[in-house]
């Protein structure tokens, strides 16, 4: 997938409206009962950004960013204003936030994930773009200060030595989404001498 490891301007992203999208095909039988089939295993986020009364310099930065991505062609990092940590939005990430695996004495590599849901069902979301320097790792609740590496382009955790059988691997982190523009055109308007807006910046999360 065509991807540029660069972040969408944060000042504009703070005005995003959106969240996870799950598509379900629903058919009704003759007896009135429904058949529901999920279209995909993963939810994908979609955002719409309103940039009214934005500083012209900020809008120019967005235009530069759009042109550099060649519109919808190249994906980029996008910081979801509502969901960008391993913990609750107002908390600070902790090394015990998310369970990402169980040791078997052989496997050295584990994908960083964020778990959503409740007692009835858990959805493990792959985190492929953790924020550089933000990842904390623990084994059986004990913070690790070495003996591992993080690939910040894939979200893979790699240990020097495989965790022992039954040991619980947990992580805390901040993260970005992989996303792309869904605009074929940016429509700009001048609201004043120093401010303006871009009508409906549309951004879609994509799987990586």
LOKOLFI-450776 format. One line per 4 residues: number of its first residue (from 1); their letters; for each residue x, y, z of N, C-alpha, C, CB. Coordinates in Angstrom, 1 decimal. Glycine has a CB too. Example, Ala and Ser with C-alpha at 12.3 -4.5 7.8 and 13.67 -1.06 7.14 Angstrom:
<sites>
1) AS) 13.2:-5.7:7.8:12.3:-4.5:7.8:13.2:-3.3:7.8:11.3:-4.5:9.0; 12.8:-2.2:7.1:13.7:-1.1:7.1:12.9:0.0:7.9:14.1:-0.6:5.7
</sites>
This chain:
<sites>
1) XXXX) 0.8:-1.2:0.0:0.0:0.0:0.0:0.9:1.2:0.0:-1.0:0.0:1.2; 0.5:2.2:-0.8:1.3:3.5:-0.9:1.0:4.3:0.4:0.9:4.3:-2.1; 2.1:4.5:1.2:2.0:5.2:2.5:3.2:6.1:2.7:2.0:4.1:3.6; 2.9:7.3:3.2:3.9:8.3:3.6:3.8:8.4:5.1:3.6:9.7:2.9
5) XXXX) 5.0:8.2:5.7:5.1:8.2:7.2:5.1:9.7:7.7:6.3:7.4:7.7; 4.0:10.3:7.6:3.9:11.7:8.0:2.5:12.0:8.5:4.2:12.7:6.8; 2.4:12.9:9.5:1.1:13.1:10.2:0.3:14.2:9.6:1.3:13.3:11.6; -1.0:14.0:9.5:-2.0:15.1:9.2:-1.9:16.2:10.2:-3.4:14.5:9.1
9) XXXX) -2.0:17.5:9.8:-1.8:18.6:10.8:-2.8:18.5:12.0:-2.0:19.9:10.1; -2.2:18.4:13.2:-3.0:18.2:14.4:-4.0:19.3:14.7:-2.1:18.0:15.6; -3.6:20.6:14.4:-4.5:21.7:14.7:-5.8:21.6:13.9:-3.8:23.0:14.4; -5.8:21.1:12.7:-7.0:20.9:11.9:-7.8:19.6:12.3:-6.7:20.9:10.4
13) XXXX) -7.0:18.6:12.7:-7.6:17.3:13.0:-8.5:17.4:14.3:-6.5:16.3:13.2; -8.2:18.4:15.2:-9.0:18.5:16.4:-10.4:18.7:16.2:-8.4:19.6:17.3; -10.8:19.2:15.0:-12.2:19.5:14.7:-12.9:18.3:14.0:-12.3:20.7:13.9; -12.3:17.2:14.0:-12.9:16.0:13.3:-14.1:15.5:14.0:-11.9:14.9:13.2
17) XXXX) -15.1:15.1:13.1:-16.3:14.4:13.6:-16.3:13.0:12.9:-17.6:15.2:13.2; -16.5:12.0:13.7:-16.5:10.7:13.1:-16.2:9.6:14.1:-15.4:10.6:12.0; -16.0:8.4:13.7:-15.8:7.2:14.5:-15.8:5.9:13.7:-16.8:7.2:15.6; -15.9:4.8:14.4:-15.8:3.5:13.7:-17.1:3.2:12.9:-15.7:2.4:14.8
21) XXXX) -16.9:2.6:11.8:-17.9:2.2:10.9:-17.9:0.7:10.7:-17.8:2.9:9.5; -19.1:0.0:11.0:-19.2:-1.4:10.7:-20.4:-1.6:9.8:-19.4:-2.2:12.1; -20.2:-2.4:8.8:-21.2:-2.6:7.8:-21.7:-4.0:7.9:-20.7:-2.4:6.3; -23.1:-4.2:8.0:-23.7:-5.4:8.2:-24.8:-5.6:7.1:-24.3:-5.6:9.6
25) XXXX) -24.7:-6.8:6.4:-25.8:-7.1:5.4:-26.9:-7.8:6.2:-25.2:-8.0:4.3; -28.1:-7.3:6.0:-29.3:-7.8:6.7:-30.4:-8.2:5.7:-29.9:-6.7:7.7; -30.8:-9.5:5.9:-31.9:-10.0:5.0:-33.0:-10.5:6.0:-31.4:-11.1:4.1; -34.2:-10.4:5.5:-35.4:-10.8:6.3:-36.0:-12.0:5.7:-36.4:-9.7:6.5
29) XXXX) -36.2:-13.1:6.4:-36.8:-14.3:5.9:-38.3:-14.1:5.8:-36.5:-15.5:6.8; -39.0:-15.0:5.2:-40.5:-15.0:5.1:-41.1:-15.0:6.4:-41.0:-16.1:4.2; -40.5:-15.7:7.4:-41.1:-15.8:8.7:-40.8:-14.5:9.6:-40.6:-17.0:9.5; -40.1:-13.5:9.0:-39.8:-12.3:9.7:-38.5:-12.3:10.5:-40.9:-12.0:10.7
33) XXXX) -37.8:-13.4:10.5:-36.5:-13.4:11.2:-35.4:-12.9:10.3:-36.2:-14.9:11.7; -34.5:-12.2:11.0:-33.4:-11.6:10.2:-32.2:-12.5:10.1:-33.0:-10.3:10.9; -31.5:-12.4:9.0:-30.1:-13.0:8.9:-29.2:-11.8:8.8:-30.0:-13.9:7.6; -28.2:-11.7:9.7:-27.2:-10.6:9.8:-25.8:-11.2:9.5:-27.3:-9.9:11.1
37) XXXX) -25.1:-10.6:8.5:-23.8:-11.1:8.2:-22.9:-9.8:8.1:-23.8:-11.8:6.9; -21.8:-9.8:8.9:-20.9:-8.7:8.9:-20.1:-8.7:7.6:-19.9:-8.8:10.1; -20.0:-7.5:7.0:-19.3:-7.4:5.7:-17.8:-7.6:5.8:-19.6:-6.1:5.1; -17.2:-7.2:7.0:-15.8:-7.4:7.2:-15.5:-7.6:8.7:-15.0:-6.2:6.7
41) XXXX) -14.3:-8.2:9.0:-14.0:-8.5:10.4:-13.5:-7.3:11.2:-12.9:-9.5:10.4; -13.1:-6.2:10.5:-12.5:-5.1:11.1:-13.4:-3.8:10.9:-11.1:-4.8:10.6; -13.5:-3.0:12.0:-14.2:-1.7:11.8:-13.2:-0.8:11.2:-14.7:-1.2:13.2; -13.7:0.2:10.5:-12.8:1.2:9.9:-13.4:2.6:10.3:-12.7:1.1:8.4
45) XXXX) -12.5:3.5:10.6:-12.9:4.9:11.0:-13.1:5.8:9.8:-11.9:5.5:12.0; -14.0:6.7:10.0:-14.3:7.7:9.0:-14.5:9.0:9.7:-15.5:7.4:8.1; -13.8:10.1:9.2:-13.9:11.4:9.8:-14.3:12.5:8.8:-12.6:11.8:10.5; -15.0:13.5:9.3:-15.3:14.7:8.5:-14.8:15.9:9.3:-16.9:14.8:8.1
49) XXXX) -14.0:16.7:8.7:-13.4:17.8:9.4:-14.0:19.1:8.9:-11.9:17.8:9.2; -14.5:19.9:9.8:-15.0:21.3:9.5:-13.9:22.2:9.9:-16.4:21.6:10.2; -13.4:23.1:9.0:-12.3:24.0:9.4:-12.7:25.4:9.4:-11.2:23.8:8.3; -14.0:25.7:9.7:-14.5:27.1:9.7:-13.6:28.0:10.6:-15.9:27.1:10.1
53) XXXX) -13.4:29.2:10.2:-12.7:30.2:10.9:-11.3:29.8:11.3:-13.4:30.6:12.2; -10.7:29.0:10.4:-9.3:28.5:10.6:-8.3:29.6:10.1:-9.1:27.2:9.9; -7.2:29.6:10.7:-6.1:30.5:10.3:-5.7:30.1:8.9:-4.9:30.4:11.3; -5.4:31.1:8.0:-5.1:30.9:6.7:-3.8:30.1:6.5:-4.9:32.2:5.9
57) XXXX) -2.8:30.3:7.4:-1.6:29.5:7.4:-1.9:28.0:7.7:-0.6:30.1:8.5; -2.8:27.7:8.6:-3.2:26.3:8.9:-3.8:25.7:7.6:-4.1:26.2:10.1; -4.7:26.5:7.0:-5.3:25.9:5.8:-4.3:25.7:4.7:-6.4:26.9:5.3; -3.4:26.6:4.5:-2.3:26.4:3.5:-1.5:25.2:3.8:-1.4:27.7:3.5
61) XXXX) -1.3:24.9:5.1:-0.6:23.7:5.5:-1.3:22.4:5.0:-0.3:23.6:7.0; -2.7:22.5:5.2:-3.5:21.3:4.8:-3.4:21.2:3.2:-5.0:21.5:5.2; -3.5:22.3:2.5:-3.4:22.2:1.0:-2.0:21.6:0.6:-3.6:23.6:0.4; -1.0:22.0:1.3:0.4:21.5:1.0:0.4:19.9:1.3:1.5:22.2:1.9
65) XXXX) -0.2:19.6:2.4:-0.3:18.2:2.8:-1.1:17.4:1.8:-0.9:18.0:4.2; -2.2:17.9:1.3:-3.1:17.2:0.3:-2.3:17.0:-1.0:-4.4:18.0:0.1; -1.6:18.1:-1.4:-0.9:18.0:-2.7:0.3:17.0:-2.6:-0.3:19.4:-3.1; 0.9:17.0:-1.4:2.0:16.0:-1.3:1.6:14.6:-1.3:2.8:16.3:0.0
69) XXXX) 0.3:14.4:-0.9:-0.2:13.0:-0.9:-0.9:12.7:-2.2:-1.3:12.8:0.2; -0.8:13.6:-3.1:-1.5:13.5:-4.4:-3.0:13.1:-4.3:-0.8:12.4:-5.3; -3.6:13.9:-3.4:-5.0:13.6:-3.1:-5.3:12.3:-2.4:-5.8:13.6:-4.4; -6.0:11.4:-3.0:-6.4:10.2:-2.4:-5.3:9.1:-2.6:-7.7:9.7:-2.9
73) XXXX) -4.2:9.4:-3.3:-3.3:8.3:-3.7:-2.5:7.7:-2.5:-2.4:8.8:-4.7; -1.9:8.6:-1.7:-1.0:8.1:-0.6:-1.7:8.2:0.7:0.3:8.9:-0.6; -1.6:7.2:1.5:-2.1:7.2:2.9:-1.1:7.9:3.8:-2.3:5.7:3.4; -1.5:8.2:5.0:-0.7:8.9:6.0:-1.1:8.6:7.4:-0.8:10.5:5.7
77) XXXX) -0.4:9.2:8.3:-0.8:9.0:9.7:-1.9:10.0:10.1:0.4:9.2:10.7; -2.9:9.6:10.8:-4.0:10.5:11.3:-4.2:10.2:12.7:-5.2:10.3:10.4; -4.2:11.2:13.6:-4.4:11.1:15.0:-5.9:11.2:15.3:-3.5:12.1:15.8; -6.6:10.2:15.6:-8.0:10.2:15.9:-8.2:11.0:17.2:-8.6:8.8:16.1
81) XXXX) -8.9:12.2:17.2:-9.0:13.0:18.4:-9.7:12.2:19.6:-9.7:14.2:18.1; -10.5:11.2:19.3:-11.3:10.5:20.3:-10.6:9.2:20.8:-12.6:10.2:19.8; -9.7:8.7:20.0:-9.2:7.3:20.3:-7.8:7.2:19.8:-10.1:6.2:19.7; -6.8:7.6:20.6:-5.4:7.5:20.2:-4.4:7.0:21.3:-5.0:8.9:19.8
85) XXXX) -5.0:6.4:22.3:-4.2:5.8:23.4:-4.7:4.4:23.7:-4.3:6.7:24.6; -3.8:3.7:24.4:-4.2:2.4:24.9:-5.1:2.4:26.1:-2.9:1.6:25.3; -5.3:3.6:26.6:-6.2:3.8:27.8:-7.3:4.7:27.5:-5.3:4.4:29.0; -8.1:5.1:28.5:-9.1:6.1:28.4:-8.5:7.5:27.9:-9.9:6.3:29.7
89) XXXX) -9.3:8.3:27.2:-8.8:9.5:26.6:-8.1:10.4:27.5:-9.8:10.2:25.9; -8.6:10.6:28.8:-8.0:11.5:29.7:-6.9:10.9:30.6:-9.1:12.1:30.6; -6.6:9.6:30.4:-5.6:9.0:31.2:-4.2:9.0:30.5:-6.0:7.5:31.5; -3.2:8.6:31.2:-1.8:8.5:30.7:-1.6:7.0:30.4:-0.8:9.1:31.6
93) XXXX) -1.1:6.6:29.3:-0.8:5.2:29.0:0.0:4.5:30.1:-0.2:5.0:27.6; -0.3:3.3:30.4:0.4:2.5:31.4:0.8:1.1:30.8:-0.5:2.2:32.7; 1.9:0.6:31.2:2.4:-0.7:30.6:1.4:-1.9:30.8:3.7:-1.0:31.2; 0.4:-1.8:31.6:-0.5:-2.9:31.8:-1.8:-2.6:31.1:-0.7:-3.1:33.3
97) XXXX) -1.9:-1.6:30.2:-3.2:-1.3:29.6:-3.8:-2.4:28.8:-3.0:0.0:28.8; -3.0:-2.9:27.9:-3.6:-3.9:26.9:-2.8:-5.2:26.9:-3.5:-3.2:25.5; -3.5:-6.3:26.9:-2.9:-7.6:26.8:-2.7:-7.9:25.3:-3.8:-8.7:27.4; -1.4:-8.1:24.9:-1.2:-8.4:23.5:-0.7:-9.8:23.2:-0.1:-7.4:23.1
101) XXXX) -0.5:-10.6:24.2:-0.1:-12.0:24.0:0.3:-12.7:25.2:1.1:-12.0:23.0; 0.5:-14.1:25.0:0.9:-15.0:26.1:2.1:-15.7:25.6:-0.3:-16.0:26.5; 3.2:-15.8:26.4:4.4:-16.5:26.0:4.2:-18.0:25.9:5.5:-16.2:27.0; 5.0:-18.6:24.9:5.0:-20.0:24.8:6.4:-20.6:24.8:4.3:-20.4:23.5
105) XXXX) 7.4:-19.7:25.1:8.8:-20.1:25.2:9.5:-20.2:23.8:8.9:-21.5:25.8; 8.7:-19.9:22.8:9.3:-20.0:21.4:9.1:-18.6:20.6:8.6:-21.1:20.6; 7.9:-18.1:20.7:7.5:-16.9:19.9:8.2:-15.7:20.5:6.0:-16.8:19.8; 8.9:-14.9:19.6:9.5:-13.7:20.1:8.8:-12.5:19.6:11.0:-13.7:19.6
109) XXXX) 7.9:-12.6:18.7:7.2:-11.5:18.1:5.7:-11.4:18.4:7.4:-11.5:16.5; 5.2:-10.2:18.7:3.8:-10.0:19.0:3.3:-8.7:18.4:3.6:-10.0:20.6; 2.1:-8.8:17.9:1.5:-7.6:17.3:0.9:-6.8:18.4:0.5:-8.0:16.2; 1.1:-5.5:18.4:0.5:-4.6:19.3:-1.0:-4.4:18.9:1.2:-3.2:19.3
113) XXXX) -1.9:-4.6:19.9:-3.3:-4.5:19.6:-3.9:-3.6:20.7:-4.0:-5.9:19.5; -5.1:-3.1:20.4:-6.0:-2.5:21.4:-7.3:-3.3:21.4:-6.2:-1.0:21.1; -7.7:-3.7:22.6:-8.9:-4.5:22.8:-10.1:-3.7:23.1:-8.6:-5.6:23.9; -11.2:-3.9:22.4:-12.4:-3.2:22.6:-13.5:-4.2:23.0:-12.9:-2.4:21.4
117) XXXX) -14.6:-3.8:23.6:-15.7:-4.7:23.8:-16.1:-4.8:25.3:-15.5:-6.0:23.2; -16.7:-5.9:25.6:-17.2:-6.2:26.9:-17.2:-7.7:27.2:-18.7:-5.6:27.2; -17.8:-8.1:28.2:-17.8:-9.6:28.6:-18.3:-10.5:27.5:-18.5:-9.8:29.9; -19.3:-9.9:26.7:-19.9:-10.7:25.7:-19.0:-10.9:24.5:-21.2:-10.1:25.3
121) XXXX) -18.2:-10.0:24.2:-17.3:-10.1:23.0:-16.2:-9.1:23.0:-18.2:-9.8:21.7; -15.0:-9.5:22.6:-13.8:-8.7:22.6:-13.4:-8.6:21.1:-12.7:-9.3:23.5; -13.1:-7.3:20.7:-12.5:-7.1:19.4:-11.1:-6.6:19.6:-13.4:-6.1:18.6; -10.1:-7.3:19.0:-8.7:-6.9:19.1:-8.3:-6.1:17.8:-7.8:-8.1:19.3
125) XXXX) -8.1:-4.9:17.9:-7.8:-4.0:16.8:-6.2:-3.9:16.6:-8.3:-2.6:17.0; -5.8:-4.3:15.5:-4.3:-4.2:15.2:-3.9:-2.7:15.2:-4.0:-4.9:13.8; -2.8:-2.5:15.9:-2.2:-1.1:15.9:-0.9:-1.2:15.2:-2.0:-0.6:17.4; -0.9:-0.7:14.0:0.2:-0.8:13.1:1.1:0.5:13.1:-0.2:-1.0:11.7
129) XXXX) 0.6:1.6:13.7:1.3:2.8:13.7:1.4:3.4:15.1:0.7:3.8:12.7; 2.1:2.8:16.1:2.2:3.4:17.4:3.1:4.7:17.2:2.9:2.4:18.4; 2.9:5.6:18.2:3.7:6.8:18.1:5.1:6.6:18.6:3.0:7.9:19.0; 6.0:7.1:17.9:7.5:6.9:18.2:7.8:7.2:19.7:8.3:7.7:17.3
133) XXXX) 8.4:6.3:20.4:8.8:6.5:21.8:7.7:6.4:22.8:9.4:7.9:21.9; 6.5:6.1:22.4:5.4:6.0:23.4:5.1:4.6:24.0:4.1:6.5:22.7; 5.7:3.6:23.4:5.3:2.2:23.8:6.0:1.8:25.0:5.7:1.3:22.6; 5.2:1.3:26.0:5.7:0.7:27.2:5.3:-0.8:27.2:5.1:1.4:28.5
137) XXXX) 6.3:-1.7:27.6:6.1:-3.1:27.5:6.3:-3.7:28.9:7.0:-3.7:26.5; 5.4:-4.7:29.2:5.6:-5.4:30.5:5.4:-6.9:30.3:4.6:-4.9:31.6; 6.0:-7.7:31.1:5.8:-9.1:31.2:5.4:-9.5:32.6:7.1:-10.0:30.8; 4.2:-10.1:32.7:3.6:-10.4:34.0:3.5:-9.2:34.9:4.4:-11.5:34.7
141) XXXX) 3.2:-8.0:34.3:3.0:-6.8:35.0:4.3:-6.0:35.4:2.3:-7.1:36.3; 5.4:-6.6:35.0:6.7:-5.9:35.4:7.2:-5.1:34.1:7.8:-6.9:35.8; 7.4:-3.8:34.3:7.8:-3.0:33.2:9.2:-3.4:32.7:7.9:-1.5:33.6; 9.3:-3.6:31.3:10.6:-3.9:30.7:11.3:-2.7:30.3:10.4:-4.9:29.5
145) XXXX) 12.6:-2.6:30.5:13.4:-1.4:30.1:14.4:-1.8:29.0:14.2:-0.9:31.3; 14.4:-3.0:28.6:15.3:-3.5:27.5:14.9:-4.9:27.1:16.7:-3.4:27.9; 15.7:-5.4:26.1:15.4:-6.8:25.7:14.3:-6.9:24.7:15.1:-7.6:26.8; 13.9:-5.8:24.0:12.9:-5.8:23.0:13.1:-4.6:22.1:11.5:-5.8:23.6
149) XXXX) 12.4:-4.7:20.9:12.4:-3.6:20.0:11.0:-3.4:19.4:13.4:-3.8:18.9; 10.7:-2.2:19.0:9.4:-1.9:18.4:9.6:-1.5:16.9:8.6:-0.9:19.2; 8.8:-2.1:16.0:8.8:-1.6:14.7:7.6:-0.6:14.6:8.6:-2.7:13.6; 7.9:0.7:14.5:6.9:1.7:14.5:6.2:1.9:13.2:7.5:3.1:14.9
153) XXXX) 6.5:1.1:12.2:5.8:1.1:10.9:4.8:-0.1:10.8:6.7:1.2:9.8; 5.0:-1.1:11.7:4.1:-2.3:11.6:3.4:-2.5:12.9:4.9:-3.5:11.2; 3.9:-2.0:14.0:3.4:-2.3:15.3:3.8:-3.6:15.9:1.9:-2.2:15.3; 4.9:-4.2:15.4:5.4:-5.5:15.9:6.4:-5.3:17.0:6.0:-6.3:14.7
157) XXXX) 6.1:-6.0:18.1:7.0:-6.1:19.2:7.9:-7.3:19.1:6.2:-6.1:20.6; 9.2:-7.1:19.2:10.2:-8.2:19.0:11.1:-8.3:20.2:11.0:-8.1:17.7; 11.0:-9.5:20.9:11.8:-9.7:22.1:13.2:-10.4:21.7:11.1:-10.6:23.1; 14.2:-10.0:22.4:15.5:-10.7:22.2:15.4:-12.2:22.6:16.6:-10.0:23.0
161) XXXX) 14.7:-12.4:23.7:14.5:-13.8:24.1:13.0:-14.0:24.3:15.2:-14.1:25.5; 12.5:-15.2:23.8:11.1:-15.5:23.9:10.6:-15.5:25.3:10.8:-16.8:23.2; 9.5:-14.9:25.6:8.8:-15.0:27.0:8.5:-16.4:27.3:7.6:-14.1:27.0; 8.6:-16.7:28.6:8.3:-18.1:29.0:6.9:-18.5:28.8:8.8:-18.3:30.5
165) XXXX) 6.6:-19.7:28.8:5.2:-20.2:28.6:4.3:-19.7:29.8:5.2:-21.8:28.6; 3.2:-19.1:29.3:2.2:-18.6:30.3:2.4:-17.2:30.7:2.2:-19.5:31.5; 3.6:-16.6:30.4:3.8:-15.2:30.8:2.9:-14.3:30.0:5.3:-14.8:30.6; 2.3:-13.3:30.6:1.4:-12.3:30.0:2.2:-11.1:29.5:0.3:-11.9:30.9
169) XXXX) 2.0:-10.8:28.2:2.7:-9.6:27.6:1.6:-8.5:27.5:3.3:-9.9:26.3; 1.9:-7.4:28.1:1.0:-6.2:28.0:1.8:-5.0:27.5:0.4:-5.9:29.4; 1.0:-4.0:27.1:1.6:-2.8:26.5:0.7:-1.6:26.8:1.8:-3.0:25.0; 1.3:-0.4:26.8:0.7:0.9:26.9:1.3:1.7:25.8:0.8:1.6:28.3
173) XXXX) 0.5:2.6:25.1:1.0:3.3:24.0:0.1:4.4:23.5:1.3:2.3:22.8; 0.6:5.3:22.7:-0.2:6.2:21.9:-0.1:5.7:20.4:0.3:7.7:22.0; -1.1:6.0:19.6:-1.1:5.5:18.3:-1.8:6.4:17.3:-1.7:4.1:18.2; -1.4:6.2:16.0:-2.1:6.9:14.9:-2.8:5.9:14.1:-1.0:7.7:14.0
177) XXXX) -3.7:6.3:13.2:-4.4:5.5:12.2:-3.7:5.7:10.9:-5.9:5.8:12.1; -3.8:4.7:10.0:-3.4:4.8:8.6:-4.7:5.3:7.9:-2.8:3.4:8.0; -4.6:6.4:7.2:-5.8:7.0:6.6:-5.4:7.6:5.3:-6.4:8.0:7.6; -6.4:8.0:4.5:-6.3:8.7:3.3:-7.4:9.7:3.1:-6.2:7.7:2.1
181) XXXX) -7.2:10.7:2.2:-8.2:11.6:1.9:-9.3:10.9:1.1:-7.6:12.8:1.1; -10.5:11.4:1.2:-11.6:10.9:0.4:-12.2:12.0:-0.4:-12.7:10.2:1.2; -11.4:13.0:-0.7:-11.8:14.2:-1.5:-11.0:14.2:-2.8:-11.5:15.5:-0.7; -11.8:14.3:-3.9:-11.1:14.5:-5.2:-10.7:15.9:-5.4:-12.1:14.0:-6.3
185) XXXX) -11.3:16.8:-4.6:-11.1:18.2:-4.6:-11.2:18.9:-3.3:-12.0:18.9:-5.7; -10.3:19.8:-3.0:-10.5:20.6:-1.8:-11.1:21.9:-2.2:-9.1:20.8:-1.0; -12.2:22.3:-1.5:-12.9:23.6:-1.8:-12.6:24.6:-0.7:-14.4:23.3:-1.9; -11.9:25.6:-1.0:-11.5:26.6:-0.1:-12.3:27.9:-0.2:-10.0:27.0:-0.2
189) XXXX) -12.5:28.5:1.0:-13.3:29.8:1.0:-12.6:30.7:1.9:-14.8:29.5:1.4; -12.5:32.0:1.5:-11.9:33.0:2.4:-13.0:33.7:3.2:-11.2:34.1:1.5; -12.9:33.6:4.5:-13.9:34.2:5.4:-13.6:35.6:5.9:-14.1:33.3:6.6; -12.3:35.9:5.9:-11.8:37.2:6.3:-10.4:37.4:5.8:-11.9:37.3:7.8
193) XXXX) -9.7:38.4:6.3:-8.4:38.7:5.8:-7.4:37.7:6.3:-8.0:40.1:6.2; -7.7:37.1:7.5:-6.7:36.1:8.1:-7.3:34.8:8.4:-6.1:36.7:9.3; -8.5:34.5:7.9:-9.2:33.2:8.2:-10.0:32.8:7.1:-10.0:33.3:9.5; -10.3:31.5:7.1:-11.1:30.9:6.0:-11.5:29.5:6.4:-10.4:30.9:4.7
197) XXXX) -11.9:28.7:5.4:-12.3:27.3:5.7:-12.1:26.4:4.4:-13.7:27.2:6.3; -12.0:25.1:4.6:-12.1:24.1:3.6:-13.3:23.3:3.8:-10.8:23.2:3.5; -14.2:23.3:2.8:-15.5:22.6:3.0:-15.3:21.1:3.1:-16.5:23.0:1.9; -15.7:20.5:4.2:-15.8:19.0:4.3:-14.5:18.3:3.9:-16.9:18.5:3.6
201) XXXX) -13.5:18.3:4.7:-12.3:17.4:4.5:-12.7:16.0:5.0:-11.1:17.9:5.4; -12.7:15.1:4.1:-13.2:13.7:4.3:-11.9:12.8:4.4:-14.1:13.2:3.3; -11.8:12.0:5.5:-10.7:11.1:5.7:-11.2:9.8:6.1:-9.8:11.7:6.8; -10.7:8.7:5.4:-11.0:7.3:5.7:-9.8:6.6:6.2:-11.6:6.7:4.4
205) XXXX) -10.1:5.8:7.3:-9.0:4.8:7.7:-8.9:3.7:6.7:-9.4:4.3:9.1; -7.7:3.2:6.5:-7.5:2.1:5.6:-6.7:1.0:6.4:-6.7:2.5:4.3; -6.9:-0.2:6.0:-6.1:-1.3:6.7:-4.7:-1.4:6.1:-6.9:-2.7:6.5; -3.8:-1.7:7.0:-2.4:-1.8:6.6:-1.8:-3.2:7.1:-1.6:-0.7:7.2
</sites>
